[in-house]
Amino acid sequence: MSDESVDVLIVGAGLSGIGAAWHLQKLCPDRSYAIVEARNALGGTWDLFRYPGVRSDSDMHTLGYSFRPWTDPKAIAEGPTILNYLRETASDSGIDRKIRFGHKVVRADWSSQDAQWTVQMLRESDGTTVSMRCGFLFMCSGYYDYAGGYQPEFPGLDRFGGQLIHPQKWPEDLDYAGKKVVVIGSGATAVTLVPALAEKAAHVTMLQRSPTWMVARPSVDPINTKLRERLPLQTALKLTRWKNVLMGMYVFRLCRKSPQRMRQLLLGGVRQALGPKADIATHFTPRYNPWEQRLCLVPDGDFFQALNKGSATVVTDQIESFTESGLKLQSGATLDADIIVSATGLKLAMLGKAAIFVDGQRVEPARTVNYKGLMYTGVPNLANTFGYTNASWTLKADLTAQYVCRLLNHMRKSGARQCLVPEVGPDTPLQPWVDFSSGYFQRAADQLPRQGTTKPWKLNQNYLSDMFAMRFGKVADGVLKFS
């Protein structure tokens, strides 16, 4: 492969990579491309996570692609259904034939003299390092480490006689029927796991240090159902997508502008679901305001139903240590468990943990500054897909791919071989890349690029603003340098 060259190399065959390839085929049909994928299957997140009940935490009308509307009536969909959607998208458009599986990118070197990247990959089949050259490197590898999730140091773990499992590495043959299960965590994974495990387990306890904001929502969108009855399918799906985009933006804005009002609304929903006897103050009232972290969707209220049935409970406490039979908590209470699931979060992996070099100099992502949410100062001919934290990932992934195609076409038309985001001035005020208090962002803050306070350095969390800027704004905006 060392002599092989393509115009564009896409890294990652998940939601972002498949979408990027589709846009390239449509908008840049004269460009050659290939996709390299570290794993042996496409689908990314939706092929990796196999824990019980795994599902989307965004509605599929916006998590699905703009070019391939989600047609299944169920808007909060299970993982296998989403994976099948991705497989069909790749197969129907021939994208699957462009994927090199088992190729993990470990290093990429940019040569200004040659105006190209040389990308080194570890080939899983024989353990050898192979390379490929490309004019543009399109990183679509997501934002977390596929090798493993975040696992805190648990005191006394070696004494525990049961099984400790992280959802990112769920054993296919795990038998939890009739077992006592403790799920550590309160995020989307825990809220998904608890009702799914409670169907077979003797009892499931969700142990949380502090509560998370939750909102129940029907898995089947009733407005979409009515639209489909009255309108042509494609029209109904487009209207549903825009309805959900605008509603999501409205709710996020309301959370930021009127946090106390939203606290009351969300707590009222939980109180209605659990009844007057539930200890809402202790177990369901977070210390942070809504949308300072992602809201946890509870489709059809299944989590609350498990609590009402008594097959699951919530405990708000902290772990003092593991014991032979479970957990000892700081309050002095104990929890017996046959299986403990540490739904303790993700580890971020910037640019797939690949080492990036520009003319022999190592690029440290934390020393770069974001440009339009997809490029970085001092790194030529590279784009990275990073979706929204306050909306569906694919909304931003679609815009990113469309912008990259516009950029490539501008370069072809103008004869430029290199596009570069210049360094910002020393007086430019900078902020953390993501304004989010979630643990996985806080733990990786020293690895992430910075952002500015004004365009184009600010990382927008607004789909409409990004849509106008990335679809219709000038590519040659006076900031990007072409040569």
C-alpha positions as CSV (number, residue, x, y, z in Angstrom):
1,M,0.0,0.0,0.0
2,S,3.0,2.3,0.4
3,D,2.7,3.5,-3.2
4,E,-1.1,3.9,-3.1
5,S,-2.5,7.4,-3.2
6,V,-6.0,8.8,-3.0
7,D,-7.3,12.4,-3.1
8,V,-9.2,12.0,0.2
9,L,-8.6,9.5,3.0
10,I,-11.5,9.1,5.4
11,V,-10.6,7.6,8.8
12,G,-13.4,5.7,10.4
13,A,-16.4,3.8,9.0
14,G,-19.0,4.8,11.5
15,L,-21.8,7.3,11.3
16,S,-19.5,10.2,10.3
17,G,-17.3,8.3,7.9
18,I,-20.2,6.8,5.9
19,G,-21.8,10.2,5.7
20,A,-18.6,11.8,4.6
21,A,-18.1,9.2,1.8
22,W,-21.7,9.7,0.6
23,H,-21.2,13.5,0.3
24,L,-17.8,13.0,-1.4
25,Q,-19.4,10.7,-4.0
26,K,-22.2,13.2,-4.7
27,L,-20.4,16.5,-4.5
28,C,-16.9,15.6,-5.6
29,P,-17.4,12.7,-8.0
30,D,-14.0,13.4,-9.6
31,R,-12.1,12.7,-6.3
32,S,-10.7,9.3,-5.4
33,Y,-11.2,8.2,-1.8
34,A,-10.7,5.4,0.6
35,I,-12.0,4.7,4.1
36,V,-9.7,3.0,6.7
37,E,-11.4,1.5,9.8
38,A,-9.5,0.1,12.8
39,R,-12.2,-2.5,13.6
40,N,-13.3,-5.3,11.4
41,A,-16.9,-4.0,10.9
42,L,-18.5,-0.8,9.9
43,G,-20.9,1.1,12.2
44,G,-18.6,2.6,14.8
45,T,-20.5,3.1,18.1
46,W,-23.5,1.1,16.9
47,D,-21.4,-2.0,16.2
48,L,-19.1,-1.6,19.3
49,F,-21.8,-1.3,22.0
50,R,-23.6,-4.5,22.6
51,Y,-25.0,-4.0,26.1
52,P,-28.7,-4.8,26.8
53,G,-31.1,-2.1,25.6
54,V,-28.5,-0.1,23.8
55,R,-30.3,2.7,21.9
56,S,-30.0,6.2,20.6
57,D,-30.0,9.1,23.0
58,S,-31.2,11.4,20.2
59,D,-34.3,11.1,18.0
60,M,-33.5,9.3,14.8
61,H,-35.1,11.9,12.6
62,T,-32.1,14.1,13.3
63,L,-29.5,11.4,14.1
64,G,-30.3,9.9,10.7
65,Y,-28.7,11.4,7.6
66,S,-30.3,14.3,5.8
67,F,-29.9,12.4,2.5
68,R,-31.5,9.2,3.8
69,P,-34.4,10.0,6.1
70,W,-35.2,7.7,8.9
71,T,-38.3,5.8,8.0
72,D,-38.8,3.5,10.9
73,P,-41.8,4.8,13.1
74,K,-39.7,4.4,16.2
75,A,-37.7,7.6,16.7
76,I,-35.7,6.4,19.7
77,A,-34.3,3.3,18.1
78,E,-32.4,0.3,19.4
79,G,-28.7,-0.2,18.5
80,P,-29.2,-3.2,16.1
81,T,-31.8,-1.2,14.1
82,I,-29.4,1.8,13.8
83,L,-26.6,-0.5,12.7
84,N,-28.7,-2.0,10.0
85,Y,-29.6,1.5,8.8
86,L,-25.8,2.3,8.5
87,R,-25.1,-1.0,6.7
88,E,-27.9,-0.4,4.2
89,T,-26.7,3.2,3.6
90,A,-23.1,1.9,2.9
91,S,-24.2,-1.0,0.7
92,D,-26.8,0.9,-1.4
93,S,-24.3,3.6,-2.4
94,G,-21.2,1.3,-2.8
95,I,-19.4,2.9,0.1
96,D,-18.8,-0.5,1.8
97,R,-16.5,-1.5,-1.1
98,K,-14.2,1.5,-0.3
99,I,-13.5,0.4,3.3
100,R,-10.2,-1.2,4.4
101,F,-11.1,-3.0,7.6
102,G,-8.5,-3.7,10.3
103,H,-6.4,-0.7,9.5
104,K,-5.7,1.5,12.5
105,V,-4.1,4.9,11.8
106,V,-1.2,5.5,14.1
107,R,0.6,8.4,12.5
108,A,0.1,11.0,9.8
109,D,2.9,13.2,8.3
110,W,2.1,16.3,6.2
111,S,4.7,17.4,3.7
112,S,4.3,21.0,2.5
113,Q,6.8,20.4,-0.3
114,D,4.7,17.5,-1.7
115,A,1.4,18.9,-0.5
116,Q,0.2,15.5,0.8
117,W,-0.2,13.4,3.8
118,T,1.6,10.1,4.4
119,V,-0.6,8.1,6.7
120,Q,0.8,5.1,8.6
121,M,-1.5,2.3,9.7
122,L,-1.2,-0.8,11.7
123,R,-2.8,-3.7,9.8
124,E,-4.5,-6.1,12.2
125,S,-4.3,-9.2,9.9
126,D,-0.5,-9.5,10.0
127,G,0.6,-6.8,12.5
128,T,2.6,-4.9,9.8
129,T,2.7,-1.2,9.4
130,V,1.5,0.0,6.0
131,S,1.1,3.5,4.6
132,M,-1.1,5.4,2.1
133,R,-0.7,8.9,0.7
134,C,-3.6,11.4,0.3
135,G,-4.1,15.1,-0.5
136,F,-6.7,15.6,2.2
137,L,-7.2,13.8,5.5
138,F,-10.7,13.6,6.8
139,M,-10.9,12.3,10.4
140,C,-14.2,10.7,11.2
141,S,-13.1,8.5,14.1
142,G,-15.5,10.0,16.7
143,Y,-14.4,11.4,20.0
144,Y,-13.9,8.5,22.4
145,D,-11.4,5.7,22.9
146,Y,-12.7,2.4,21.4
147,A,-10.1,0.5,23.4
148,G,-11.9,0.9,26.7
149,G,-14.1,3.2,28.7
150,Y,-13.3,5.2,31.8
151,Q,-12.7,3.1,34.9
152,P,-12.1,4.8,38.3
153,E,-9.7,3.3,40.8
154,F,-12.1,1.3,43.1
155,P,-10.7,0.5,46.5
156,G,-10.9,-3.2,47.4
157,L,-11.8,-4.3,43.9
158,D,-9.6,-7.4,44.2
159,R,-11.8,-8.7,47.0
160,F,-15.0,-8.7,45.0
161,G,-16.2,-12.2,44.3
162,G,-18.6,-11.4,41.5
163,Q,-18.1,-9.9,38.1
164,L,-17.2,-6.3,37.3
165,I,-18.2,-5.2,33.7
166,H,-17.8,-2.0,31.7
167,P,-20.6,-1.6,29.2
168,Q,-18.1,-0.8,26.4
169,K,-16.9,-4.4,26.7
170,W,-20.1,-6.3,27.4
171,P,-19.6,-10.1,27.4
172,E,-21.9,-11.8,24.9
173,D,-22.5,-14.7,27.2
174,L,-23.2,-12.8,30.4
175,D,-26.1,-14.4,32.3
176,Y,-27.7,-11.9,34.6
177,A,-31.0,-13.7,35.0
178,G,-32.0,-14.0,38.6
179,K,-28.9,-12.1,39.7
180,K,-28.5,-9.0,41.9
181,V,-27.0,-6.2,39.7
182,V,-25.6,-2.8,40.7
183,V,-25.1,-0.3,37.9
184,I,-22.6,2.5,38.9
185,G,-23.4,5.7,37.1
186,S,-26.3,8.0,36.3
187,G,-25.8,8.9,32.6
188,A,-27.4,7.7,29.4
189,T,-25.8,4.3,29.6
190,A,-27.0,3.6,33.1
191,V,-30.5,4.9,32.4
192,T,-30.6,2.6,29.4
193,L,-29.2,-0.5,31.2
194,V,-31.3,-0.4,34.3
195,P,-34.7,-1.1,32.7
196,A,-33.2,-3.6,30.3
197,L,-31.5,-5.6,33.0
198,A,-34.5,-5.4,35.3
199,E,-36.5,-7.5,32.9
200,K,-34.5,-10.6,33.9
201,A,-32.4,-9.8,37.0
202,A,-33.5,-10.4,40.5
203,H,-33.0,-6.8,41.2
204,V,-31.1,-3.8,39.8
205,T,-29.7,-0.9,41.8
206,M,-28.5,2.2,40.1
207,L,-25.8,3.7,42.4
208,Q,-25.1,7.4,41.6
209,R,-22.9,10.0,43.2
210,S,-25.3,12.7,42.0
211,P,-28.4,12.8,39.9
212,T,-28.7,13.5,36.2
213,W,-31.5,15.4,34.4
214,M,-34.0,13.0,32.9
215,V,-36.9,13.5,30.5
216,A,-39.5,10.9,29.4
217,R,-40.4,10.9,25.7
218,P,-42.4,8.6,23.5
219,S,-40.2,6.3,21.4
220,V,-42.7,6.8,18.5
221,D,-43.2,10.5,17.6
222,P,-47.0,11.1,17.6
223,I,-46.7,14.2,15.4
224,N,-44.7,12.2,12.9
225,T,-47.3,9.5,12.9
226,K,-50.1,12.1,12.1
227,L,-48.0,13.7,9.4
228,R,-47.4,10.3,7.8
229,E,-51.1,9.7,7.7
230,R,-51.8,12.9,5.9
231,L,-48.8,13.7,3.7
232,P,-46.4,11.9,1.3
233,L,-43.8,10.0,3.3
234,Q,-40.8,12.1,2.3
235,T,-42.6,15.3,3.1
236,A,-43.7,14.0,6.5
237,L,-40.1,12.9,7.3
238,K,-38.6,16.3,6.3
239,L,-41.2,18.2,8.4
240,T,-40.5,15.9,11.4
241,R,-36.8,16.4,11.1
242,W,-37.1,20.2,11.0
243,K,-39.7,20.1,13.8
244,N,-37.2,18.2,16.0
245,V,-34.3,20.4,15.0
246,L,-36.2,23.6,16.0
247,M,-37.7,22.1,19.1
248,G,-34.2,20.9,20.3
249,M,-32.8,24.4,19.7
250,Y,-35.7,26.0,21.6
251,V,-35.4,23.7,24.6
252,F,-31.6,24.2,24.8
253,R,-32.0,28.0,24.6
254,L,-34.7,27.9,27.3
255,C,-32.4,25.9,29.5
256,R,-29.7,28.5,29.2
257,K,-31.9,31.5,29.4
258,S,-34.4,30.3,32.1
259,P,-32.7,27.5,34.0
260,Q,-35.0,27.7,37.0
261,R,-38.1,27.4,34.9
262,M,-36.6,24.3,33.1
263,R,-35.6,22.8,36.5
264,Q,-39.2,23.0,37.6
265,L,-40.6,21.6,34.3
266,L,-38.2,18.6,34.3
267,L,-38.7,17.9,38.0
268,G,-42.4,18.1,37.5
269,G,-42.2,15.4,34.8
270,V,-40.2,13.1,37.0
271,R,-42.6,13.7,39.9
272,Q,-45.5,12.8,37.6
273,A,-43.8,9.6,36.5
274,L,-42.8,8.4,40.0
275,G,-45.6,9.7,42.2
276,P,-45.7,11.7,45.4
277,K,-43.7,9.2,47.5
278,A,-40.5,9.3,45.5
279,D,-37.6,11.2,47.0
280,I,-37.1,13.6,44.1
281,A,-34.9,16.0,46.0
282,T,-32.3,13.3,46.8
283,H,-32.3,11.1,43.7
284,F,-33.5,13.3,40.8
285,T,-32.4,16.9,41.4
286,P,-29.0,17.5,39.9
287,R,-26.5,20.0,41.2
288,Y,-26.0,21.5,37.8
289,N,-28.5,23.3,35.5
290,P,-30.3,21.5,32.6
291,W,-28.1,21.2,29.5
292,E,-24.8,21.9,31.2
293,Q,-24.6,18.2,30.5
294,R,-26.7,16.1,28.1
295,L,-30.3,15.4,29.1
296,C,-31.0,11.7,29.6
297,L,-33.9,10.5,27.4
298,V,-36.2,8.0,29.0
299,P,-38.1,6.5,26.0
300,D,-41.7,5.6,27.0
301,G,-40.7,6.2,30.6
302,D,-39.2,2.7,30.9
303,F,-36.7,3.6,33.6
304,F,-39.4,5.1,35.7
305,Q,-41.6,2.0,35.2
306,A,-38.8,-0.2,36.4
307,L,-38.6,1.9,39.6
308,N,-42.4,1.8,40.1
309,K,-42.5,-2.0,39.7
310,G,-39.9,-2.4,42.4
311,S,-37.5,-4.3,40.0
312,A,-35.1,-1.4,40.3
313,T,-34.1,1.2,42.8
314,V,-31.9,4.3,42.9
315,V,-29.3,4.9,45.6
316,T,-27.5,8.2,45.9
317,D,-24.2,7.7,47.7
318,Q,-20.5,7.2,47.2
319,I,-18.4,4.0,47.2
320,E,-16.1,3.6,50.2
321,S,-14.8,0.2,48.9
322,F,-15.7,-3.0,47.2
323,T,-16.3,-6.0,49.5
324,E,-16.4,-9.7,48.9
325,S,-20.1,-9.6,48.2
326,G,-20.7,-6.1,46.8
327,L,-20.1,-2.5,47.9
328,K,-19.7,-0.6,51.1
329,L,-20.9,3.0,50.8
330,Q,-19.7,6.1,52.6
331,S,-23.0,6.4,54.4
332,G,-22.2,3.0,56.0
333,A,-24.8,1.2,54.0
334,T,-23.9,-1.9,51.9
335,L,-25.1,-3.2,48.5
336,D,-25.0,-6.9,47.7
337,A,-24.2,-7.7,44.1
338,D,-23.5,-10.7,41.9
339,I,-22.6,-8.4,39.0
340,I,-21.4,-4.8,39.1
341,V,-21.6,-2.7,36.0
342,S,-19.4,0.4,35.9
343,A,-21.3,2.7,33.6
344,T,-18.7,5.3,34.5
345,G,-18.3,7.0,31.2
346,L,-16.0,7.4,28.2
347,K,-12.4,8.2,27.6
348,L,-11.9,10.8,24.9
349,A,-9.5,10.2,22.1
350,M,-8.7,13.2,20.1
351,L,-8.1,12.4,16.4
352,G,-8.3,8.7,17.1
353,K,-5.0,9.1,19.2
354,A,-3.0,9.3,16.0
355,A,0.3,11.2,16.1
356,I,0.0,14.1,13.7
357,F,3.2,15.8,12.3
358,V,3.4,18.8,10.0
359,D,6.8,19.1,8.3
360,G,8.4,17.0,11.0
361,Q,6.9,18.9,13.9
362,R,4.5,17.1,16.2
363,V,1.1,18.7,16.5
364,E,-0.3,19.0,20.1
365,P,-4.1,19.4,19.7
366,A,-4.3,21.3,23.0
367,R,-2.1,24.0,21.4
368,T,-4.3,24.5,18.4
369,V,-7.4,26.6,18.0
370,N,-10.7,25.4,16.5
371,Y,-11.8,26.8,13.1
372,K,-15.5,26.5,12.3
373,G,-15.7,23.4,14.4
374,L,-13.8,21.2,12.0
375,M,-10.2,22.4,11.3
376,Y,-7.3,23.5,13.5
377,T,-4.7,26.2,13.4
378,G,-1.4,25.1,11.8
379,V,-2.7,21.8,10.4
380,P,-3.1,21.9,6.6
381,N,-5.6,19.8,4.6
382,L,-7.2,18.1,7.6
383,A,-10.8,18.2,8.8
384,N,-12.2,16.5,11.8
385,T,-15.9,15.6,12.4
386,F,-17.1,16.5,15.8
387,G,-20.9,16.6,16.3
388,Y,-23.0,18.7,18.6
389,T,-23.1,18.2,22.3
390,N,-26.6,19.7,22.6
391,A,-28.2,18.0,19.6
392,S,-27.8,15.0,17.3
393,W,-24.2,14.3,16.2
394,T,-25.2,13.8,12.6
395,L,-26.6,17.3,12.1
396,K,-23.0,18.7,12.5
397,A,-21.5,15.7,10.7
398,D,-23.6,16.4,7.6
399,L,-22.6,20.1,7.6
400,T,-19.0,19.2,8.1
401,A,-18.9,16.8,5.1
402,Q,-20.7,19.3,2.9
403,Y,-18.3,22.1,3.8
404,V,-15.3,19.8,3.1
405,C,-16.6,19.1,-0.3
406,R,-17.1,22.8,-1.0
407,L,-13.5,23.4,0.2
408,L,-12.1,20.6,-2.0
409,N,-14.0,22.0,-5.0
410,H,-12.8,25.5,-4.4
411,M,-9.2,24.2,-4.2
412,R,-9.6,22.3,-7.5
413,K,-11.1,25.4,-9.2
414,S,-8.4,27.8,-7.9
415,G,-5.5,25.4,-8.4
416,A,-4.6,25.4,-4.7
417,R,-3.0,22.2,-3.2
418,Q,-2.9,23.4,0.4
419,C,-5.4,25.1,2.7
420,L,-4.2,26.2,6.1
421,V,-5.8,27.8,9.1
422,P,-3.2,30.4,10.3
423,E,-2.2,30.8,14.0
424,V,-4.4,33.2,15.9
425,G,-2.9,36.4,17.3
426,P,-1.5,36.4,20.9
427,D,-4.3,38.8,22.0
428,T,-7.1,36.5,20.9
429,P,-9.2,35.5,23.9
430,L,-9.4,31.7,24.2
431,Q,-11.7,29.3,26.0
432,P,-12.1,25.5,26.5
433,W,-13.2,23.7,23.4
434,V,-16.5,22.6,24.8
435,D,-18.6,24.4,27.4
436,F,-19.8,21.3,29.1
437,S,-19.4,20.0,32.6
438,S,-19.6,16.3,31.8
439,G,-16.8,14.2,33.4
440,Y,-15.4,12.9,30.1
441,F,-14.8,16.4,28.8
442,Q,-13.3,17.6,32.1
443,R,-10.9,14.7,32.3
444,A,-9.6,15.3,28.8
445,A,-9.5,19.1,28.9
446,D,-5.7,19.2,28.6
447,Q,-5.9,17.2,25.3
448,L,-8.5,19.2,23.5
449,P,-8.1,22.2,21.2
450,R,-9.2,25.7,22.4
451,Q,-11.8,27.9,20.9
452,G,-12.2,31.7,20.6
453,T,-15.1,33.9,21.5
454,T,-16.0,35.0,17.9
455,K,-16.4,33.5,14.5
456,P,-14.7,31.6,12.9
457,W,-12.9,30.5,16.1
458,K,-15.9,29.8,18.2
459,L,-17.3,26.3,18.3
460,N,-21.0,26.9,17.5
461,Q,-23.7,24.8,19.1
462,N,-26.4,26.1,16.8
463,Y,-27.4,24.2,13.7
464,L,-29.1,27.1,11.9
465,S,-26.1,29.4,12.3
466,D,-23.7,26.6,11.2
467,M,-26.0,25.7,8.3
468,F,-25.9,29.2,6.8
469,A,-22.1,29.6,7.5
470,M,-21.0,26.2,6.2
471,R,-23.4,25.7,3.3
472,F,-23.6,29.3,2.0
473,G,-20.7,31.2,3.6
474,K,-17.6,32.0,1.5
475,V,-14.9,29.3,1.6
476,A,-12.3,31.9,0.8
477,D,-13.3,33.9,3.8
478,G,-10.0,35.8,4.3
479,V,-8.9,33.6,7.1
480,L,-8.1,30.3,5.4
481,K,-4.8,30.5,3.5
482,F,-4.6,28.8,0.1
483,S,-1.3,28.0,-1.7
